[in-house]
Each structure stands twice: as C-alpha cells, then as structure tokens.
Amino acid sequence: MKSLQDILKDVHPIELSGHADASVAGLCIDSRKAAPGMAFIAIAGTLVDGHAYIDSAVSSGCSVVVCERLPHQLSANVTYAVVKNSALAAGKMASAFYDHPSAKLRVVGATGTNGKTTVATLLFKLFRRLGYSCGLISTVQNQIDDELIPATHTTPDAVSIQSLLARMYDAGCTHVFMEVSSHAIHQERIAGLAFAGGIFTNITHDHLDYHKTFEEYIRVKKKFFDDLPTAAFALSNMDDKRGMVMLQNTAAHRNTYSLKAPANFKGKVLENGLSGLLMLIDHQEAWFRMIGTFNAYNLLAVYGAAVLLGEDKTEVLSVLTDLHGAPGRFETVFSARERVLGIVDYAHTPDALINVLATINQLRTQGQQLYTVVGCGGDRDHAKRPVMAEVVCEHSDKAIFTSDNPRSEDPETILDEMEAHLNTAQRRKMLRITDRREAIKTACALAGPEDIILVAGKGHEKYQEIKGVRHPFDDMQVLTQSFELLNK
C-alpha cells in the first residue's frame, strides 16, 4: 500500500476531491483490471476514452480516480484527482508507486523505424555474456535473464513498464534494454522513466496511419532525445539524414556512429557475405555472424552503447562476434536436399524491404533466383502498399503477394491495392496467393537448388490476425515444414 499523496508528488493535480492521504493498493488504466483499493487512471486513448469507464472502475472497488475531467456524479468515499494529462500522470504515478525502479537501473532505449529490436536484443545478450543480470523489453518478448514474458506491444503501457522494471530490479538486474516506439513516446508510456541512454537507428516512412505526417513522426522520435537527462548519453546514426536532428536539443552527452562519415564510433565493412560480416570498428577487425549492411549499423550502435556504458572495447567486440540477432530478423534456414536458403524477416515497410532485398542481391551469386513472399497489414498505412509491391517486383525474380495480418480488412482488397500501380513487366513477375501457407509452400516448390526465398512482413510473430482473431501462424515453422515436405 502507498499513500496517494506520495504517488501524486510529481503530478501536481489541478483539483483534488477527497482524501489526499488515501491508501492505494495498486494502479490500473484498464477498468477490467480494477480491484478494491486501487487507483484507476482514466486515459483518453485513440480508440477508447477511459473516462467512460470511471463508474465501472469505482463499482469494482477503486477508491481513487485520476482523470482529466470529473464525472457528472461523484461517489462517496472515492478520492478524485483532476490532472492536465492523465497519460503523463500515469507514468509518474507508476514510477512513484514502484519506488522509481528505473533510477536504480541503467535503462537504455533504442528508437527508430528499423533496427530497434535487433539493437535492444543484442545489447541484452551482450551484457549477459559480460556477466550482468539484465532485462529486455522488446517487440519479440520481454525477458528477465532467462525468464521469458510474452510481449503484447513494442513498448508496454506506463504502469506495466514500471511494474516490469520493479520485477527486474528485485531479480537483481543492473541493466535494462528496451525498444521505444513512436506510439509509446506520443502516448507518454515512457513518462517517469530515468534513461541512462538513448540510441537512434534510422527513420523512414512508417506509422503514418497514426502520426498522419512524416514531420510529426520525426518530431515524436526527437522528443525522446529532447527529454533525456544530462547524465545520459544520446547515440545517433550519422549516416541517416535526420541523425543530427535527433541530437539538436538534447541535454544528454551527444555521440555518433557511422560507416561513412567521421563519428565517435566509426565502422567499415570489409567483407559482406551470406556467412557473415567482416568489419573494421575503431581500428579493430572483427568477424560477425550477422549478415548485411543494415546489421553492420546495428552492430556499430550496440558497440557504441556498450562502450558508453563503460565496457572494454576489445571485450565487447570479442563477445559480439559470437552473437546472433533477434528472432525473425534476417533469420535463416536451409532445405536439406537442394540447399535452398530460406530467410524470414520482419521487414514491413518499403525501406526495410529495400534494405533486405538489396542485401540479398548484393550477396547472391549469378544464377541464384530470389523468390519473395510478402503482404501488407490491414488497418495500417494504405499508401505504402503499392510502393512495397513495386519494390518487391523490382528487386526479386518472382514476387508472391499474399495475406499478412489483414485484421478487419478484406485480404483481397489489400492485395488489389498492392497491385494497383504495377506495370506490365512487374506483373509478369507476380503471383497472387491469398493463403499465406500456400504462398510459402508455392515459393518452396518453385525454388531450384541453392535459390533464395524471402518471407517478409511478420518475422517473429506466431499468429495471423483475421477479423479480430489471432490464428496460430509462424513463418519460420511453415517455411521449415515446406522444405521438409519437399525433401521426402
């Protein structure tokens, strides 16, 4: 139990009705999780307004309500605190309720359109190998050392983050590495967090269904760095044209990494093949198991962050050479008989697809055919659908368009939008197979010895969302099973 007065110390309510010294047993922002003695924080979200559920939370026993506007009828024995921004208040209240766990940990956040998961996951693996107890908060999974905790969002809600960080601290963690999504920044899910460092990977067109304009998307990403404290570090990709923009107003220690320009952490790709990368980093050569220039940037960002956290340069490189990236990020499998290379990648934006396809095309040998299976998610940015289709047709020998996570949309409509602007030559390269399992099986049947199959868009996801229902579906599992059937 905590005193409401203590929990609200950093919030400064506009109005308080009831007992400021009320005891609080827990916090919730979802009325379905309300219980006696809890404080319900009513947040006006993009789809649901928590203010509509205040009565439900009170009827479930909540003794405190934090809101931006009071309900028409106040309940006796309930304390109401009116605040300017409930989402911001939630983060600060949760931090106080859980005794400010992030201040006791070294929390590093990675943000950007692509690379967040790989960077956070590699840092987690690296620091565990270096002997630390660590936490991970990512799109793929949350983790406390060996304990796996399923992830529902790239960045959890403010109360869940603070609860998770408190668990990590209690488990003995010293470092936590997390992805910081643009949604989380905009929705104040990271409010109340004390970051030890922030990493910027890159920025391309994505989530414009939510942010509406690219400029707003950039502004939101930049806010993460603007809010970093003076004791933290800010590490930015100099080779991205917005890399320096991210550092403009930050109070944190500014640092850069680059493969092309002078930077605090300088790298160079010496060899780039399907077996790995040979790089020169800060005048030291190192061979890495990971593939492609985009992973060269991810490795350089991880190296830079580790050094800024006080680790030895040589030891960091030594450990990194033995690590793999995150599941579903350029994850590979070979068919047993004909040595067809299958690649599963989360690439679900035009830029991410270009990066993956360019990497494959740079590395494949003459005569190797590239088959790409790809779809576009429903209820998301419509503008990128025809662009993704054109990218795949231009950079593959055969493109198989299929269903991704159609969500509430008709999969056929999504495929129609993908095809809309294809020219005659591009259409000749295209197959349309709506059933994703059949699309993957078809790619495997078409591929010849030592050809390459890329299955893009879903990566680590273990489901396919159709009309609000998540059906079990794993791209890597389906690809592996398809190879096995061909080998019989």
N, C-alpha and C positions, 0 to 999 in steps of 0.2 A: 504493500500500500504506500502511496505517495500523497503528499499534500498538494492540493490543486494550486495553492499559492506558489509552491516551489516549481511546479510544472509550467506555470504561466510566467515565470520570472523573466524570460527573454521575449515574451509575446506582446505584453503591454496591451491588454484588452481595452476597447473603446468604452465598453459598458459591462458591468458585472451585476447580475441579479441573483442573489442567494448568498451562500456561504463560501467565502474565498478560501477558508481552511478545510473545505470538504476533502474527505479521503477518496483517492482514486485507485481502483484495483487493477485497471488496465485501460488501454486506448483502443478504439476501433473507428474505422471510416466506412465500414460496411455494416449496416443495421442488422444483417443476418448473423453477424458475429457478436452482437450486443449481449451483455450479461449483467447481472446485478453488480452495482458499484463501479461500473466502467464509465469512462468519458467518451461520448460519441462526438466525432468531429465531422460536421456537415460540409462537404466539399462540393462545389458546383463543377461537375466534370463535363466532358464534351458530349457524352450521351445521357448521363443521369445526373440529376441535381440532388445531392444528399439532403438538402433542406426538406425535400418531400418525404423523407423517412425519419424525421426527428421524432414524431409521435410513436412510430414503430419501435425506435430505439429506447424511448422512455418506457413504453409498455413492457419491454424486455428487461427492464431494471436499471437502465443507465441513470445515474444520479447527477451527471454533469453533461451539458450540451455546449459545444463550442461552434459558433455559427457566424455568418456574415450579416444575417437579419433574423430577428426574433420571430418565432411562430406567433400566430394570432392569439393563441391561448397558451399561457404558461402553466406548467404543472407544479403543484405544491411539492416541496421537498426536493426540487431539482434546481441546481445552480446553472444559470445560463451566462456564458461569456461571449460577448459580441466582439469580433475581430475584423480587421480590414481585409485580410486574406487568409482564409481557412487552410488552404493548401500549405502556405508558408508556415502558419501556426502549427500544423500537424508535424512538420519536420522538427521544429524547435521543441515542441512539447514532447515528442517521442525521444529526442536526444536527452532531454532532462529526465524523463521517466526512467530511461535505461542507464542513467548515470553517465551520459556523454561518452559512449564507448569509442567513438572514432578518435577522440582526443587521446586515448590510451593506446591506440594502434597507429601503424603507419599505413594509411589508406591512399592508394594510388588509383586514379580514374583514367580510363582511356576513352576518348571520344573521337568521332569521325564517321564518315559514311561506311568505309570498308576497313577491315583490319582490327576492329575493336576486340573481337572475340579471340583472335589469334594472339594479339599482344597481351591481353589480360591472362589468357591461359598459359602462354609461355612464361610470363613473369611468375605465375603461381608455381609452375613446375620447376623453374629455375631456382626460386628461393627455397623450395622444399629440398631440392638436391643440395643446396648450400647449407642445409641444416636447420632451417627455420620452420616453425609451425605457422601455417598460412591459411587464409580464407580466400575463396574465389566467388565472385558474383558475376554471372555471365548469362548470355542467351542460351547456351547449351545446358548448363547446370550450375547450381550453387554448391560449394564444397567447403567443408571444414576438415582440413587434412584429408583423411581417407573417407570421411563420411559424405555421401552424395545426397544432395537435397534437390529435388526436381525444380526447375525454373519455369515460371509462368510468364514472366516478362523479361526483357533485356535488363531493365533496372526495376526492382520491386517498388511498391508504394513506400511512402516515408516511414510509416510505422513498422512495416515488415523489414525494411533495411536496418533500422535501429535495433529491432529485436534480434535480427540475424547477426549484426555486429556484436551485440552483447553476448550472444552464444559463442561467437568466435573468440572474444576476449576471455570468457570464462573457460574455454577449452585450451587456453594458453597461446593463442595466436599472437604473433607480433606484427605481421604484415597482412594486408588485405588488398587484393587486386580486383578491380571491378570495371565493367563496361558502364559508360554513362551515355545513355541515349538522348537524342534531342527532345523526345517526348518527356523524359524524366526531368530534364533541365527546365523545360517550359512549364511543366506541371508542379514544379517545386518539390519533386520527390527526393532531391538530394539536399533540401534545406536542412540545416542543423548539422551537416557533416563537416568535419575538420579534415581536409585533404592534405596529405603530405606532398602530393604531386599530381600533375595532370599531363596527359600525353595527347597530342593531336596527330592523327594519322593522315587524313585527307578529307576532302569534301567534294561531292558530286551531287547531281540532281537525284533526290530521293525524298520520300515522305511529303511530297508537295500536296498530297491529298489532305494532309494535316496542317502544314505550315503555310500553304497557299502560294507563297512566292519563294524563290531561291534566296533572295536577300534576307527574308525573315528566318529562313533555315540557317543561314550563316550567322545572323545576329544571335540566335539562340545558342548555337555552338560556342560562339565567342563569349557569351555570358558566363559559361563555366570557368573560363580562364580569367575573366574580369573579377570573379568572386573569390579566386584563390587567395589565401593569406600570404603575408610577406615571408613567412618561414618556409613556404612550399616551393617546389620547382615547377616550372612550366616548360615542357619539352615539345617542340613543334617541328613538323616536316618542312624544311626549307624549299623542297622541290615542288610543293603544292603552292599554287599562286596565292592562296589565302593563308599560307603558313605564318607569315609575318603579321597578318591582320589579327590572328588569334592572340599574339603577344603584345599588341599595341597598348592596351590599358591595364595589363595585369600587374599586380603588386608583387607577384612571385618572382623568383630568380629565373631569368629567361635563358633558355638553352635551345639549340637547334641540332637537327641531324639531316644529312644529305648524302646522296650518291653522286650529285652533280656539282654542287657549289661548296664554297668554304663554309664550315659549320663546326660547332663544338664537338660533334661526333660524326666523323667522316668515314664513309664506306665506299668500296668499289667492287663490282662484280668482275671476277677474273675468269670464272668458268660457270656456265649455266646449262645444266643438262637434266634429263629425266631421272637421273640418280641423285641429284643434289646441286648445291651451290658452293663454289669456292670464292671466298670474299677476302678482301683486304680491309680490315677495320682498325683504325688508329695504328697503322703500320704493322699490324699483325695479320698473318694469313690464317684462315680457318675454313674448314670444310663443314658444311651443314647438310643435314638430311632433307631439308625442305627445298621446295622447287619454285623457281620463278622470281622475276624482279620484284613483284609485289611482296613476296616473302623476304626479299633482301631488305626492303624498307621495314617490315615488321621486326626482323631480327635486329636491325640497327636501332630501332626505337626501344626494344627490350634491353639491349646492351646499354644504351644511354641512360635509361631509367635506373638500371641496376647500379651503374657507376655513381649516379647522382644520389642513390640511397646508401652509398658508402662501401660498395663491394669492390673487390680487387678485379681489375680489368682482365688479367690473364685467366683467373679462375672462372670468371663469368663466361668468357669465350670457350674455355675448355668444356664447361657443362653444357652450354648451348649447342655445341656440335653434336651432342647425343640426343637432343630432344626432337620430338615430333610436334606438330601444331595441334589445333583443336579439331575434334571430330567434325566431319562434314565440310572441312576447309581443304580443298585440293586433296582429298582422301583417295587413295588408290587401291586397286585390286587387279590382279591378272587372271585371265582364264587359263586353266591348267594346260589344255592341249595346244591351242593356237597362239597363246601369249598375247591375246588382245588386252590392251591396257584400258581398264575402266576407271574413270575419275568422277567422284561425287563432289560437287562444290555448291556452296550456299549462294553463289552469285545470282542476285535477283534484281539488279539494276543494270542499265546499259553499260555504265562504266566498269562495273565489276565483271560483266560478261566479256567486255573487250579485253580487260586485263588477263582473264583466264585463257581466253581464246588466243590472244597474242602470245602468251607464254607457251601454250601447246604448239602453236605454229612455228615459233622460234626453235623449238626443241625437237620436233618430229623430223624423221628422215624422209628422203624422197621416196614416194610410193606409199607411205602410210596415209590411209584415209581417216578423216575425222568425222564422226557422227555425233551430232549434238541433240540431246533431248531436252526440251525446255518449254515452260509455260509461264503464265503471269498470274499473280494472285488476284482474287476477286476483292471488291470493295477497297481497292487501292488506286493509286495514280494511273488513270487511263492513258495519259499522254505518253508514258514510256512503253506501252505495249507494242505499237508498230515499230518503234525505234529498236527494241530488243529483237524483234523478228528480223529486221533488216540486218542488224549486227550479226546474228547467228548465221543467216544465209550468206552473208559476205565472207565470213571467216571459217565456214565449215564446208565439207564436201557434201554432206547431207544434213538437213535440219528436220527434226521430227517435233512438230508442235503438239503439245499435249496439255492436260489439265494440271494445274499446280494445286493451290488451295482456293477453289472457286468461291468458298464462303457462301454468301447469299446470292451470288450471281449465277446465271446460266453459263456453264463452261463453253458452250458453243458460241455464245455472244463474245466471250473473251477471245476465243480463237479467231472469230471474224474480225475483231479489232486488231489483232496481231497481224493478220494477213492483209489488212486494208490497203497498204501502200506498197506492197511488193511489186517489183517489175517482173517482166516475163522470165528473165534469166534467173531471178531469185525464186520464182515459183517452181521452176524446173528442179530446184534442189530440195523442195519442201515436201514432206509428208504430213498429214494431219491425222493423228490417232488420239482421240479424246481420252480414252482409258490409259492412265499413266503406266500401269503394269504392262499392258500390251505394247505401249510405246517403247518401253525399255527392252522388252523381250524382242521386239522387232529390230531394234538397233543391234542387239547381240546377234541376231540371225543374219543380218546384212553384213556385219563386220567380217573382214578377212583376217588372215594371220598377221599379227603384230599391228593391226589397225588400232585406233583410239576411239573410245566412246566417252563423251562428257555428258553427265546427267546433272543439269544445273537447276538451281532455284530453291530447293528445300534443304539440302545439306544434312544437318544433324537431326532434323525433325523426324519424329517417329509416328506421324499421323498425317492424314489428309482431311482438311476441314471442308465439309459439304453440307450446306443448309443448316449450319449451327451444330453439326455433329462431327466429332473428330474420330475418323476411322483409322485403325492401325495401318501405318504405311511407312516403310523405311527404304529409301532409295538404295542404300548400300546393300541391304539384305536382298531386295528384289534383283539388283544387278548381279550379286553373287549367285543367287539361285538360278538366274537365267543362264549364267556361264556354266553352272553345274549341269543343267539340263542339256546344254549343247555338247558337253563332254561325254555324255552317256552313249 
